[in-house]
Amino acid sequence: MILSGIVSDPNPGQGNNGPINYLNTPSALSFNNLAYGLSWTSHPSADYYKQEYILKGETVEKFTSMLMLEVLTSNVNIKDVVANKMAELQRMKAGNPYVKFETTNNPATGEYILDFTVTANSQDGQILIAERNVYRYNALANKTGGKGVLLLGMSVRSYGAGAKKFLADVEAGRPPLIKKVKEFKIPAVAIK
């Protein structure tokens, strides 16, 4: 069960004309008055779909801002999905002092928000990449009448010398991005 973590997909969904839009969502999405284009997709298992949208001129290998849509269609409990991601972050935190996370849920909608920071560090402890993510988990009805999970994720990054300031700025300004992710109108999903 992955939403969102490291995905090992030897055959990412890239056709001759670019990424395969497995979720039949728009190929361009607007978030915070910025235009994100569909740049990478993956369908690594029968029940899991992942799509990444980035700003023009950026790459999925080195981006400053990325919007993600992911769908898990198997019958899963959204609480278990969020708990698994939090357990993964807790394991990472044991060896990385920069990992921080918090979660909230809305009992009326069943939606969860997971806000977290992670870093990739050199062997001498220097931060190479600092990343802040806000994940919004929603239940999604599947074809059998059960519940799958839809994830909307916003990821922002900094690299090298600017990483420590980036992390300090994240700590000082968490609420605005959380609010924007909560208010974002997630496009309708229709799996191919």
N, C-alpha and C positions, 0 to 999 in steps of 0.2 A: 504494500500500500504506500504509494508515494504521491504527495501533493505538497509542496514542491520541495524536491530534494535533488540529489544527483541522479540523473537519468542516464543509464547506459543503453544507448540505442545505436546499434551498428548501422541502421538504415533510417536516418532522419528523413522526415517527409519533405524532401526537396525534389521537385519535378524539373523538367526542362524549362518551364516558365516560372520558376521560383517555388516558394513553399506551397505545399498542399494545404488548403484551408479545410482541415478536418471538421471544424466546428461550424462552418458556414456563417461565420461572423464577418463583419466588414473588414476589408483589407487595410483600412486606415481607421484609427480611433483617436479621439481628441481627449486629452486629460490635462487639466490645469492650463488650458489654452495652448497646449503644445500638440503637434500632430505626430502620431506614432504609426509607423508602417509595419505590416506583418513581414517578418524577416526570417523566422525559423519555426519549424513545426516538427513534432515527433509523435509517433504512435507506437511506443515500445512494447505495448501488450494489448491484448484484446479489449481491455476495459479502461485504458489510460490514454489520454490525449493531452498534448501540451503545445501551446502556441505563444511565441514571443514577438512583441512589437517594440521597435526601437525608433529613436529619432533619426531623421535623415542625416546621412554622413557618418553615422556610428555603425559599429559592428557588434554582434553578440559576444565576440571575444573581448572587446574593449568598449564598453558603453558607459555613459554617465547616468542614463535614465532608461528604464525598461518597464513595459507593461506586460503582464503575463495573464493568460487565461488557461486554466487546466481543468479537465473533467475526468473524474473517476466514476465509471458507470456501474460498477459492482455494488451489491448491497452492503453498504458500510455505514457505521455510525459516525456522524460528524464529530462527536466528542472524542472518539477513538483516533480519528485522523489528526485532530488538533493535539491530542495528548502524545501521539507518536512524534510529531514535529517538535513539541516541547521537550520530550525526552532526548531527541537528537541534539537539540541546542544545549541541554543540560550536560550531555557528554562532551560536547565541544567546549563548553565553558570550563570544564575541569582542567583543560590544558591551554586555555586562552583567556586572559583577563579582560579582553575587549568584548567578549560575547555577552550581550545583555538581551533580555526579552521580557515581555509582559503580554498578557492576553486579557481580553474582555469578551463578554458575550451579551447578546440581547435576547433574553428569554422569550420575548413576544414574537420574534422572527426566527429564532434558532440560529442566528448568524453569529460567527465568532470573528474577532479581529486579533491577529497576532502581529505584534510590532517587535522587531528584533534587529540587532546589529551583529555582524560577524566580520572577521578580518582574515586575510591570508598574510602570514608573517614569514620573514626570512629566518634562517636558522639562528641568526644573532638577535632575533626579536624585533627587527624593524618591520613596520607595517607596509606591506606592498600594495594591498587593496583593502579599503574599508567599504563596507556595504551595509546600507540600511534597507530593510524590507518591511512593508506593511501588507499582510496577507488577510484577505477577507474570504472566509469560508461560508458557503451556503449549501443547504441541502438541495438536491436536484432529483426530481422524479426520473426513474429509468423505465425502460420498455416493459419490465415485468411488474411494474407498480411499486417497486421498492425504492429505496433512496440511495442515490449516489451523492457525490460532492462536486461542487463547482468552486474553483478558487480564482479570485481576482488578486493579482499580486502587483505591487509597485515596488521597484527596486531602484535605488540610487547609489552611485559609487563615486569614490575618489581614489586616486592612485598616488603612490609615492609620498613625496614631501607634503602634500596637502592633506594626507589622511588623518593626522591627529587633530587638525583644526576641524575637519569634516566631522569627526566623532564628537568633538566638543559642541559644534553647532547643532548636531542631531539631539544631544541631550538638552540643549536650551530650547529647541523648537519642535518637539514631538507632536503636539496636538494638531497643528495645521494640516500635515500630511495625512494623519489618521482621519480627520474630518473629511478631507477630499476623497479619500478612498471609500469611506462609508457612504458618501453622497453620490459617487459615480454610478451612472446608469449602466449596468452590465448589459451588453447586447444579448439578444436571444441566441441560444445555442441550438443547432440542429445538426447532429452528428451525421456525417456522410456514411 
